[in-house]
Amino acid sequence: MPYAANRVDGLSSYFEDWGGEGSPILVYTGLGDPIEEAQENPLVGILAEDHRLIFADHRGQGRSDKPHGVNAYAMPTRVADAEAVLDEVGVERAHILGFSWGARLGFAIGEHSPERVLSLVLCGNQPYAWEQRWSFVAMLSDAFDVARDRGMAGFVDVIESTLGGVLGETVRRRLLANDPVAMGAAWRSALSEGAISSDLTAWRLPCLIYVADGEEMHANAQRAAAEIPTARFLALHGHTHLSAPYEVEQVLPAVRAVLDAAFTGG
């Protein structure tokens, strides 16, 4: 099985390398999503025509190791997971494509390991401290509190109750497959980590940051794009946080422009 060992703590990340002739893209999904979620994404399918796609499960979910301690999810350690995957497949530098939880990791890779990055394409997150006033932060915190006693079934119940609807069958099945202790530890670590970077103005990586126009992180994501000299911001009209990763028409031209900028210096 394709696993990469982290140089910091020896824990393993599961990955799949689709191969291909083009420049490599390392893809990370959202919180609680296995790599199959990204592999089924229509945007990813288009990019696979011209690029080498490498998919990795976050630590704590999918087929990667699932430590239960909060400290195991410190962001520099998670960045080392990504470095380990790139080392294992023999890739020195890659584009990073991150959705939601994966976008947060993408910001951290850009901060802690820019020499491994060709460009960043980041959907649905921001690099500053999490804000307690955001309703989704309260929702996830409540859900993980319930999951301590009732497992992921309790987590899903809180999400569905808060959102006012039943999640799709595939989404429910994938969420229920997670380890509630590992996932809760990852979330509590994220809440305590603060901002990813102290100086985004120093970044020189080609970067696209895009979010749904009505989501709570919109202003912070736009602020990050304004601070990074080489970043572009895109607000997706008619989308939510959950639907934004699947948009193609509004996103694809901007994604291709950023991928190309990695080689033109734009």
C-alpha positions, -999 to +999 in steps of 0.1 A: +000+000+000+013+035-008+022+052+025+047+079+034+063+082+068+065+116+085+101+125+095+089+142+127+069+114+144+070+085+120+032+084+114+021+074+079+001+092+053-019+072+027-016+085-009-024+076-044-004+087-074-024+088-107+008+095-127+007+116-159+031+136-180+024+171-167+035+190-137+025+174-104-005+185-083-008+174-047-045+173-037-060+175-002-097+172+006-119+188+033-123+178+069-136+142+072-133+135+035-113+106+021-093+111-011-121+096-031-140+129-025-113+147-045-109+120-071-146+124-080-144+162-082-151+174-118-124+201-116-098+175-106-109+153-135-102+180-160-068+189-144-058+152-146-058+155-184-027+177-183-011+171-149+002+143-126-023+140-098-012+129-063-039+125-036-032+122+001-054+116+031-050+140+060-036+126+092-066+116+113-088+106+085-091+083+055-064+056+054-037+077+071-027+072+107-051+086+133-034+098+164-056+108+193-035+136+209-041+172+200-004+179+197-001+154+169-020+178+146+003+208+150+005+224+116+043+221+110+038+183+116+010+182+091+031+201+066+058+174+071+031+148+061+029+166+027+066+167+024+068+130+031+043+122+003+063+143-022+095+126-011+080+092-015+068+099-051+101+116-060+087+151-065+107+181-055+080+207-061+043+205-068+012+226-072-009+223-041-047+220-046-066+222-013-103+222-006-115+236+028-094+217+055-070+210+027-068+247+018-059+255+054-030+230+050-021+245+017-016+279+033+007+262+059+027+244+032+032+278+016+044+293+049+066+265+062+078+248+030+076+272+001+106+255-016+083+225-023+056+246-039+050+255-076+017+272-069-012+272-045-049+267-055-069+271-023-107+268-020-128+276+010-105+287+037-083+315+051-049+317+069-058+337+100-070+325+134-104+309+135-131+333+147-155+321+173-182+343+159-184+322+128-215+299+130-197+269+114-170+270+141-197+267+168-214+240+148-183+219+144-172+224+180-206+213+192-206+183+169-172+171+181-183+175+217-213+153+210-191+128+192-171+122+223-200+102+237-220+092+206-193+088+180-196+101+145-233+093+144-237+121+170-215+143+150-237+138+119-268+144+139-256+178+150-245+188+115-279+178+100-298+195+128-279+227+125-280+228+087-317+219+087-315+190+063-302+154+058-268+150+043-264+130+011-259+093+015-223+093+003-214+123+025-230+106+056-212+073+049-179+089+046-183+110+077-195+080+097-164+061+087-141+086+106-125+081+140-143+107+163-114+110+187-088+117+160-111+141+142-119+160+174-082+163+183-075+177+148-103+202+152-092+213+187-056+217+175-068+239+146-088+262+169-057+268+191-031+273+163-037+310+156-027+325+122-007+305+097+017+333+088+029+365+105+037+381+071+018+371+040+033+401+022+066+382+020+051+354+000+061+351-037+042+320-047+015+321-075-017+317-056-054+315-062-078+318-033-115+313-040-145+310-018-183+311-020-194+348-020-217+344+009-197+323+033-183+336+066-147+333+057-151+354+026-136+387+040-106+369+055-099+350+023-101+382+003-078+400+028-052+372+024-053+375-014-048+413-010-018+408+013+000+381-008+016+400-037+012+371-061-023+361-052-056+363-070-090+362-053-122+348-068-157+349-052-180+323-065-215+335-070-245+313-062-224+288-041-220+277-005-190+264+013-201+229+005-208+234-032-178+257-041-153+229-045-174+214-074-176+246-094-158+244-128-170+271-151-162+301-128-129+285-116-111+266-143-097+296-162-083+311-130-068+278-119-051+273-152-037+308-151-021+302-117-007+268-127+009+284-158+022+313-137+044+289-118+065+286-149+063+321-164+070+340-132+036+357-134 
